[in-house]
Amino acid sequence: MKAPSVIKVYANSDEATIVWKYSGNIKDCWGFAIYRKHKGQPDSQAEALHTGVGFQGDPHTDGETQPSTIWPIQKYIWIDYYVQTGDVVSYRVVPMIHSGTQLQEADDKATDWSDWVTVGNPPGVEAYFNRGLVSSQFLAKRLSTVPDAEKKKTLLTNLNDVNSKIRNFMGGDLLQALYNLLKEVTDNKNLQLYGALYELNEPELIRRLNALGKRAHIILANGAFGAKDPDPQAVNAKLLTHVDLTRRIVSTPHFAHNKFMIVTDKSGTKETAVKVLTGSTNWTTNGVFTQVNNAVILHDPKVAAYYKAEWDAIKADCDQNGKGLYSKKYEDFNNSVRTAPQIKTFFTPVQKEIDLDEADSHIRAAKQGILFLMFKPGVEGKSRMLYDTIMEMSKNKQLLINGVLNGDPGTAQHPTITFMHKNQQQQGNLDVVLPASIGAAFESWMKEIGIQNVTIHSKIIVIDPFSANPVLMTGSHNMGGKASASNDDNLNIIIGNTALTQAYAINIMGVYHHYRWRFFRSRTDGSPSWEGNVKNDQWQDWYKTGDKAKEINFWLPS
C-alpha cells in the first residue's frame, strides 16, 4: 500500500522549490531521490536531480556530485537551481531504502508526480532576480581552471565582457529584464524612459541608455559619499553623452537612493505613464552581478503615474547645477501614501515615519510567517528598524520567521550577518559564510571566491505568502528610520498578489539556505557540526515536531 504523502512545487523566474511530506516515518529510508520531467517527456525519461553532499565518512572527489538516487536528500524541501526560464516541469519524490547492503528505490512509497509548474512569470507578474552569490559552488566550477590568485581578476574580466557566459549567468533574469526594458523603449519611438539612479557604472547599460538619446531622462545622484568626498559619480555622468541628464547632488545625511525606471507613452494627446521598474538593484557591475538583488516591474498605470510625479518632484528639487535643494515643498509632497488596487506606495523623505507605521502594521498582523532579506536598515538602539518589529514577532512561536540581514551594526572590514533562523536570532561576522568556514569535512567542495563586502543588498519582506492575503514589501527602501526620514527612496507594500509574493518567497529562501548552511558549518559554540548524510533512518525524526516540522507545514499549509 502506498504511503500517504503530499508534494507541492513553487517556481519563480529562476528556480523551483519542491516540498513534500509523509504521514509518518519510512523504515530504513536513508533519504529521498527527486525526479524531474519536462512537459511532453515520458516518465521513463525523467532524470534524478544531482546533489553535492554524500554520506558521512565516504570518500569524495573534488567538485563531485551524484544523482540523488546515490546521494539521497535527507530533508523534505529542495531547491532546483538548474531549471531554465520557460521550462514546464513536474517532480516526483522516491524514498531510498537501505536493504542492508545497498540503496533501493521504493516506488511503492513514492509521491505522485506534482502539478506542472512553469519557471517564469505568470501574466501580470514580473519579478526578477540575479545570481549574485559569488561565494558559491556554481561560480567555483566555472572558474575551476583558473589559478586561485587570478580568480577575482578573471571574474571581473568576465563581468565586463557582454558575451561572457559567466556574466550572463551571474546577471540572471534580472540582467535580461533590464535589457528588455531598454530595448522596448528603443524599438518604440512613442515611448520615453524616466529614471532616478543612486549609482551608475555598468558599461553596457550606459551604452544602451545613450542609444535612447533624449528619450532617456535620467536623474543621476552622487551615490555613496563621505562628508568631504568629491562627487563619486562625476566620471560616470560624463559617459551619459546622449541622454537628457539631470544631476542630483546631495550631502550627508541625505542619500538620493532610488533606483527606478518609468516607461511613458506619448502616442496619444498626452504623455501617459505605463509601468515602472523598481527594486534594490543599482545599475552598477556590483549591483547587477555580485550582490544579491531584485527588481519588479509594476504594470499598474496608476502606480507608474505616482512614480512619474515623484520623478518630476525630484527634478524640481534640484537647482540648475543639480544640487539637491531638499526643500520643505519636496518633503511635503512625499508626506502621504499613494494607493492603488493592491499596492500602497511611499516616497521618502516623509514626516512621522508614516511608511514604517504602515509596514509595521502588516508585520504585526502576520498569521503564518515572515521571510526577509535586508541590508543596513539601521543601527540597533539608535534608529527605528522594521527588523525590530520582526524580532518582536519572533516571540510568537506559531509563526515561522526566517531571513538574513547583511550590514550594520559592524565595521567595513567585518560587516555583520544576522540570521533569523526559525524565530531565533543568530549573529556573526560575514567572515563565517566565506569559503574558509566550510572546513575539511567538505574538501570535495571546490574552493570558492571570498569577498569582504556587501553580499545581500535586497530589501524584501514577505508576509504569509501561502495565505489568502499575502503581503510583499519591496523597493529601494532599507526598511529603517534613515531611509524614511533622510533619503530619496521608495517602498511598495503589495497586498493580495499571491504569485508575486510567492516568487519573492522562493528567492528569499534560496538565498537564506545558501548562506545559512555555511553559517551553521562555522559554529564553534560546542554544537555538533553536521558533516554529511547519516547512514540510518533516524534523520526523519528531525521533522516530526518542532521547528523543522513547522517549516514544512509553512510551505504546505492545510
N, C-alpha and C positions, 0 to 999 in steps of 0.2 A: 504493500500500500504506500502511495506517495506521501512523503512528509508534508504537512501543511506549511505553506510558505507564501511570501508575497515579494514582488520585485517592482521597483519603480526607477525610472531613468529621467533625469532632468538634463537639459542641454542649453548652452548659450552659443555665442558665435565662435567659440574657441575650444570647448571641451564638453565632455559628458560625465555626469556623476551618476553612478549606479548604487542603489541602496536596496538591501534585501533583508528579510527577517524570517526565521523559522520559529515554530511554536515551542520547540524545546531543543535540547542538545542532541547531536547526532553522534552515536557511538563510533569511536575510532576515527573521527573526522579530524584530519590534520590541516584542514584549510579548504579553500574553495578555488576552483578554476572558473574563470569568466570567459564565455564565448561571445564573440561579436559577429553579426552578419549584416550585410548591406541589403537594401531593398532590391529584390529581384534575384538574390543569391539563395540557392537551396541550403537547407540546414546542413547538409553534408559538407559544404564548403565553408562553414563558419570557422573562424580562427580563434585560438585561445590567446587572450591577452598575455603579454610578457610582464614579468616582474623583475626587480633588480636586487631582491634580498632573498636568500635561501635559508636553510636551517642552521641553527647554532652548531658550530664546530665543523661544518662541512667545508671542504676547500672550494675557493672561488678563483676565477681568473680575472685579470684586470678588465674592468668595464663590462663584466658578464651580465647577461640577462637570460632568463629561461621562461618558457611558457608556464602559465600558472598551473598547468597540469603537473609540472615538475617542482616548481617553487610556488606552492599554493598561497592564497591570501588568507591570513588569519585575522580577518575583521569582516564587518558587514557593510562596508562602504568603500567605494573605489572610484578614482577619477581616471578617466581615459583621456589622456592628453594627445593621443595620436589620431583622433578623428580630424577631418577637414571640413571647412565651411561648405555647406551644401550636401554633406553626407546624410543619408536617411538610414538609421541603424536601429537594431534591436539586440538585446543581450539576454543571455541565459547563464545562470549560476549553477555549477555542479559540485557537490561535495566530493572531496578527495579522501577516500577511506584507506587507512593503512591496514593491510591484511596480516601484518606480522613480518612480512618480507618486502613488500613494495606498496606503492600508492596505486589505487584503482579508482576510476570514476564510478560514482554511484548514480547512474542515470535515473534509477527509480526514485531517487530523492531530489533530483534537480528541480529548479524552479521552472515555471513556464517561460516561454520567450516573452520579454517585456513588450509593451506597446511600442510602436515605431516612434522615434523622435528624429527631428530634423536639426542638424547642427547649423545654427544661423539665427537669424532674427525673424520672428513671425511678422505679418503685416502690422505696421504702426509702431513697431518696436525697433529701435536702433541703439543697441548698447555694444560698445567696442572696447576691447582690452588688448594691451600689448603683452609681451613676454619678457618683461624687464627683470628676470631672475638671473642675474649674472652669475651668482654662485649656485650652479646647477649642473646636473649630470648631462643634460641635453647640450649645453654650451661646451662643457668639457670634452664631450665626444666630437663635436665639430672642430675643436682646436687640438685634437689629440696628437697630431703630427708636428705641432709647433713646440719648440723648446720652451720650458717654463719661463725663462727670462724674457721671451718675446711675445708671450700670450697677450698681455694687455695692449701692447703696441699693435699687434695683429688684429685684435678685436677692434680697436679704433680705426684702423685702415679699412676694415670691412664695413664698419658703420658709416663711413664716408664714401663708400662705393655703391652707387644706386643699383648695380647689377649683382651685388653680393647676396648669396642665399642666406648668409648669417644675418645680414641687415634686415632682409625681408622677414626672416623667421622671428627676430627679436621685436620688430615693429608689429608683427601680427596683423590682426584685422583692424587695429587702431590706425596703423600707418595707411592701410588701404582706404579706410574711411576718410582720412584727411585728403588723400589723393583724389578720391571720388568726388568729394565736395568741391574741391578746386576745379576739377575737370568739368563738373556740371555747370559751374558758373562760366568757365572758359568757353564751353560749347554753345551756351545760350546767351546771346548778346543782350537779351532783355533783363538778365539777372545782374544784381550788384552784390558785393560782399562787404560787410562791415565787421571789423574785428577789433577786439581790445585784448592786447597781449602784454603779459608781465615781462617775458623774455622771448627772444627770437635769435637763433643762430644756426638752425639746420639748413644747410646749403640748398638742398633740393626743394624744400618748402619755400625758401626765399625765391628761388628761380621761378617756381610756379605762381607765386604771388605777383612777381614782376610781369609775368606773361599776361596777367589780367589788366595791366595798365591802370588807368584811372578808375576802372570799375571796382578796384580793390581799395577800400577806405580803411586804413589801418591806424589805430592808436597804439603806439608802442611806448611802454613805460621804461623806466631805467632799471628794472629788475632788482636783484639783491644788491644792496649797497651798505656801506658804513657811513657814519656821520660825516666823514671827511673824504669819502671816495669820490673820484670823478665819475661821470656817467658811465656805468659798465656796458650800456647798450649803444653807446655812440658809434662804435665801429659798425655794428650790425645795422643800425639805422641808415648808414650811408650806403649799404648794399641794396636798400629798397629804392632803387633808382627810378622806377616807373609808376609806383603806386601813389595814391593820394594819402600822404603820410602826415599824421599829427603826433608829435611827441607829448608824453605826459610825464614831466619831470617832477617827482615828489620828493619829500625829505622825511627822514625818520621822525616819528614812529609810523608814518603813513606809507604803505606799500600799495601801488596800483597793481593788484594781484590777480585780476581777471585773466581768463583765457577762453574767450568765447568768440564765435563767428556767426553772424546773421546773414541769411540769404533773403534778398528782397527782389520783387518783380516789378519792373517799370513798363510792362507791356500795355497796361490799361491807362486810364486817365490820371491815375495817381500811383505812386510807389507803395507797394504793399509788402509787409513782412510775411515771409512764407514759413521759415523754420529757423532753428538755432542749434548750433553745436556748442556744448559746454562740458565741463568736467574738470579734471585735475591736471590735464596734460599741457605742460609748457612746450612751445614749438622749438625745442632745442634737441640736440643729439641725446643728452641725458634724459630729457623728458619723454622722448618718443621711444628710446631703445633700452636704456639701462636703469630706469626706475620703474616701479610698478605703478601704472597709470590707467586711466579710463576716460572714455568720452561717451556722451549720449547725445543723440540728435532728437530734438523735440519738434514734432511736426504740427504743433498747435499754433495757428496764426496769431492767436491772442497772446500767447506766451512770447512768440517771436516779436510781436509789436512792443511788449514790455521791454524786451532787450534792446530793441531799436531806440526806444525813448530813453533808456539808460545810456546807450552809446551817445546819443545827442547831448544828454546832460553832462556826461564826462567830457566831451569835446568842449562844451561851453564853459567848463570849469578849468580850462587851460588858457593862459594868455597867448599872445602871438608867437612867443618863443617856446611854447609847450610847457611852461612852468605851471604845475598844479596850483590852483588858487585855494582849493579846499574850502570853498565858501559855504556859508550858512545856507544859502539857497540850494546848493547841491545836496547838503545833508538833509534838509527838509524834504527835498524831492524823494529821497530814499526812505523816508520815515513812514512807510506803510507797506502792507502786504499786497502783492498783486495776485489776484485769484482768478484762475481759470478752472474749467472742469477737471478734477483730479489733481491739479497742480497748484501749489502755493509758492510764489517766487519772491525772494527777498534780495535786495541790493544793499550793500553797505558802503559807507558807514551809516548806521542807524542810531537812533537815540533809545535809551532804556532797554536795549537788548531784546527788542521785540522778536527778532529772528530766533534767538536762543530760547525765548519763552515758548514760542510755538513748537520748536523742535523738542524741547523738554517735555511738553505735554504729551507728545506722541510716544516718546521713550517710556514715560511713566504708565502709559496705557497698554504696554506690551502684554500679551496673553500667552504666547508660545515661546518666543525667544528673540534675541538681538544679536546681530552679526555686524562687525565693523572693521574698517581699515582707516587709520588716522595718521597724520603727520603734523607734529608740532602744534597741538591745539592750545598749548599754553604751559605755564609753569605751575605745578601743584601748590596751592595755597596763596598764589599771587594773582591769579585771574580765573575767571569762570571758564569751565570747560564742560562740554556735553559728556565727556568721559566720566566726570564726577557723578553725573546722574546715572550713567550706566553702572558705575561702581555701586551706587545705592541699590539699583535694581538687582544686582548680582546676589543680594541677600535673599531674594525670592527664589527658593530652590525649585519652584515649579517651572521656572524659565530656564532655557539653555542660552548662555551668553558666551560667545567665542569671538575673538578678534585680536588684532595686533595694532599697537601704537608705536610708531617709529619717531624718535625725536626727543624733545625736552621731557623731563629735566636730564641734563647730561652735559657733555662738552663736545666741541667739534672733533676732538681726537677720539673720543669714546662715546658716541651717541648711544643713548639707551634704547632698548627694545622692551616693550611691555606686552605680555600675553595675558589676555583674559581667556583662560582655559577652563571651560565648563564651570564658569562662575568664579574661578579662583584666579586672582592676580598673581603673576609671576614676573619678576623683573631681572634684567641683567644688561651688561654692555652688549652692543651689537657684535662684538668680537665672538660671542658664543654661537652665533649662527653662521660663522665663516668656516671655511674648509678645515682649519686646524682642529676644530672641535669634533669632527666626525670620529676620529680615533682609529686605533689599529684594528679593531674588530671588523671594520669595513674597508680594509685595504683594497678590496676588489673594486671599490668605487674609484673612478678616475679623479685625479686631482683637479679641483675646481679653482676658478679665479676668485681671489679675495679682494674686496674693496672696502675701504673705510669711509663711506659716505652715505648719502640718502639711498635707501633701497625701496621703501614703501612710501610713495608720495600720494597715493589715492586718499580721498576724503569721502568715505562712504559709511552710512549707517542703514542697515536693513532691519525692519521690524516685522515679525510674524509673516514670513514670506509664503507660508503654505496655508494661510488663513483666508477667509473671505474678504479681509480688509488689510492687505499688506501695505507697508509704508517704506518708501525709499527716499533717502536724503543724499543729494549729490550736487556737486558744483565745484567752485574754486575755494570755497569757504573752509578754513581749517578747523571749524567746529569749536571755536573758543572766543573769549572776550576781545582779543586784539582784532581778529577778523571782523567782529561785529562793530566795534567802536572806532577802529583806526584805519581800516583798509578799504580799497575798492575791491569788492568781492561779490559773488553771487551764490545763492543757495536755493535749491529747488526741493520742496517736500512734495513727493508724488504719492498719491493715495489711491489704492484700489487697482493699480496696474499689475496684475499677477505675473504676467510673462516677463515684464521688465524687472520687477523686483526679484524674481527667481533667477534671472540672468545674472544679476549682481550678487545674489547669494552664492551661486556656483563659483563666481570669480573670487569672492572673499574667502571661501573655504579652500579653494585651490591654493591660494597664497598662504593662508593660515597653516595648512598642513605641510606645505613646503618648508616653512621656517620653524614650525612647531617641532617637527621631528628632530631637526638639528639642535634646537634648544634643549630638548629632552635628553639627547645623547650627551650633552655637555654638562649635565648636572653633577655637582660634586658635594651634594649635601648628605651623602650617605645612602641615598636611594639606590636600589639596584638599577643598573643600566641595561636597557634592552639590547641584546646582541644578535637578534635574528629570530626566526620562527622556532617554536618549541616542537619537540618530537613526541607529542601526545595530543589528546583531545581536550585537555583541561582549559585551554585558552578560551573556549566557548563560555566558561563561567564568568569571564570579564564582562560579558554583555548581558548577563541575566538581570542584574539590577544596577542601580546607581547611575553614575554619570554616562558611562558608555551606552547603557540601555536608553537613557534619556536622549542622547544624540540621535540614535537610530529612530526613536519614536518622533523626534522633531522632524526628521525628513519623511517619515511615514505616519503622519497623524491619522488617527482612527477616522 
